[in-house]
Amino acid sequence: MKKIHVILLALCGACSAALIAADDDVQALSKEQLAKFDSGPTSVDVSAYPGALKDGYTLFRQKCSACHTLARPINCNFALPDEWSRYIKRMMHKPGSGISPGQAKKIYEFLAYDSSVRKKALYDEKYARADAATKADADARIGEILAAYAQK
C-alpha cells in the first residue's frame, strides 16, 4: 500500500510539473502576442466612420487606455462580433474598469464595426472558418450595427 502512495505521489508530481511547464508556455506565448499587439499602431482613422461610431471610438480610447495600451485591442486578432462581446464583458467586470453596460455597448459596436471594415481580411478569414450558427450570429450583429449607424 505504501508503494502505491509513493507511485501516486510521484505521478502527481510529474503531472504537476508538466502542467506548470505547459502553463509557462501558454503564458510566454500570451506575453509574446501581447507584446506584438502592443507594438502596433495606437490609433484608428475613423474619419469615414458614421458619426456615432466616432463617438464610440472616443469612448473606447478613454476607457480602454486606462488599463492597457490602445494598440492591444486595435492590433489584436479579434474580428468577429462574438469575440468582441466576450472580451468587452471580461474587461467591463475587471475591478476599476469603470465601464458601464451602456458604455460597453458603445465600445462593442465601435470595435465590431471597425473589425468588419479595417480588419476585413481577418474578419472574412474567421467568418469563412466559422460554423453556420457563428456566421448567422455575426451577420445579425453586424447588420444591427450597420442599421443603427447608417449614414444618412
C-alpha positions as CSV (number, residue, x, y, z in Angstrom):
1,M,0.0,0.0,0.0
2,K,2.8,2.4,0.8
3,K,4.4,1.7,-2.6
4,I,1.2,2.7,-4.3
5,H,1.1,6.0,-2.4
6,V,4.7,6.7,-3.4
7,I,4.0,5.9,-7.0
8,L,0.8,8.1,-7.0
9,L,2.7,10.9,-5.4
10,A,5.5,10.6,-8.0
11,L,2.9,10.6,-10.8
12,C,1.1,13.6,-9.4
13,G,4.4,15.5,-9.1
14,A,5.2,14.6,-12.7
15,C,1.8,15.7,-13.9
16,S,2.0,18.9,-11.9
17,A,5.4,19.7,-13.4
18,A,4.1,19.0,-16.9
19,L,1.1,21.3,-16.3
20,I,3.2,24.1,-14.9
21,A,5.6,23.8,-17.9
22,A,2.6,23.9,-20.3
23,D,1.1,26.9,-18.4
24,D,4.5,28.6,-18.7
25,D,4.5,28.0,-22.4
26,V,1.0,29.5,-22.7
27,Q,2.0,32.5,-20.5
28,A,5.1,33.1,-22.6
29,L,3.0,32.8,-25.8
30,S,0.4,35.2,-24.4
31,K,3.1,37.7,-23.3
32,E,4.7,37.4,-26.8
33,Q,1.3,38.0,-28.5
34,L,0.5,40.9,-26.2
35,A,3.9,42.5,-26.9
36,K,3.3,42.1,-30.6
37,F,-0.2,43.7,-30.3
38,D,1.1,46.5,-28.0
39,S,3.8,47.4,-30.5
40,G,1.5,48.1,-33.4
41,P,-0.5,51.3,-34.3
42,T,-2.1,53.1,-31.4
43,S,-5.0,54.8,-33.3
44,V,-7.6,54.2,-35.9
45,D,-8.6,56.7,-38.7
46,V,-12.3,56.9,-38.1
47,S,-12.8,59.9,-40.4
48,A,-15.0,57.9,-42.8
49,Y,-17.0,56.1,-39.9
50,P,-20.6,57.1,-39.1
51,G,-20.7,60.0,-36.6
52,A,-22.0,58.0,-33.6
53,L,-19.3,55.3,-34.1
54,K,-16.7,58.1,-34.0
55,D,-18.2,58.9,-30.5
56,G,-17.7,55.2,-29.7
57,Y,-14.1,55.4,-30.7
58,T,-13.6,58.4,-28.3
59,L,-15.2,56.4,-25.5
60,F,-13.1,53.4,-26.4
61,R,-9.9,55.5,-26.3
62,Q,-10.9,57.0,-22.9
63,K,-12.0,53.8,-21.1
64,C,-9.7,51.2,-22.6
65,S,-6.5,53.2,-22.3
66,A,-7.0,53.3,-18.5
67,C,-5.9,49.6,-18.2
68,H,-3.8,48.8,-21.3
69,T,-2.4,50.3,-24.4
70,L,-4.9,51.1,-27.1
71,A,-2.6,49.3,-29.5
72,R,-3.6,46.0,-27.9
73,P,-7.3,45.9,-29.0
74,I,-6.5,47.8,-32.2
75,N,-4.0,45.2,-33.3
76,C,-5.3,42.0,-31.7
77,N,-6.7,39.1,-33.7
78,F,-10.3,39.6,-32.6
79,A,-12.6,40.3,-35.5
80,L,-16.0,38.6,-35.2
81,P,-18.6,40.3,-33.1
82,D,-18.9,37.4,-30.5
83,E,-15.1,37.7,-29.8
84,W,-15.5,41.4,-29.1
85,S,-18.6,40.8,-27.0
86,R,-16.8,38.3,-24.7
87,Y,-13.7,40.5,-24.5
88,I,-15.6,43.6,-23.5
89,K,-17.7,41.8,-20.9
90,R,-14.5,40.5,-19.4
91,M,-12.9,44.0,-19.3
92,M,-16.1,45.5,-18.0
93,H,-16.0,43.3,-15.0
94,K,-12.4,44.0,-14.1
95,P,-12.0,46.0,-10.9
96,G,-11.7,49.6,-11.6
97,S,-12.6,49.5,-15.2
98,G,-15.5,51.9,-14.7
99,I,-17.2,50.7,-17.9
100,S,-21.0,50.8,-17.6
101,P,-23.2,48.5,-19.6
102,G,-24.2,51.4,-21.9
103,Q,-20.6,52.3,-22.4
104,A,-19.7,48.7,-23.0
105,K,-22.3,48.5,-25.7
106,K,-20.9,51.6,-27.5
107,I,-17.4,50.3,-27.3
108,Y,-18.5,46.9,-28.6
109,E,-20.4,48.5,-31.5
110,F,-17.3,50.5,-32.4
111,L,-14.9,47.5,-32.2
112,A,-17.3,45.2,-34.1
113,Y,-17.8,47.7,-36.9
114,D,-14.1,48.6,-37.0
115,S,-13.2,45.0,-37.4
116,S,-15.7,44.5,-40.2
117,V,-14.1,47.4,-42.1
118,R,-10.4,47.9,-41.1
119,K,-9.7,44.2,-40.3
120,K,-11.9,42.9,-43.3
121,A,-9.4,40.3,-44.4
122,L,-9.2,38.8,-40.9
123,Y,-12.9,39.1,-40.4
124,D,-13.5,37.3,-43.7
125,E,-11.0,34.6,-42.9
126,K,-12.6,33.9,-39.5
127,Y,-16.1,34.1,-40.9
128,A,-15.2,31.5,-43.6
129,R,-14.0,29.1,-41.0
130,A,-16.9,29.6,-38.6
131,D,-19.8,27.2,-38.3
132,A,-23.3,28.2,-39.5
133,A,-24.5,29.4,-36.1
134,T,-21.5,31.7,-35.7
135,K,-21.9,33.1,-39.2
136,A,-25.6,33.8,-38.6
137,D,-24.8,35.5,-35.3
138,A,-22.1,37.6,-37.0
139,D,-24.4,38.6,-39.8
140,A,-27.2,39.6,-37.4
141,R,-24.9,41.6,-35.1
142,I,-23.1,43.5,-37.9
143,G,-26.5,44.0,-39.6
144,E,-27.8,45.6,-36.4
145,I,-24.8,47.9,-36.1
146,L,-25.0,48.9,-39.8
147,A,-28.7,49.6,-39.5
148,A,-28.3,51.6,-36.2
149,Y,-25.4,53.7,-37.5
150,A,-26.2,54.0,-41.2
151,Q,-25.0,57.3,-42.6
152,K,-27.9,59.5,-43.8
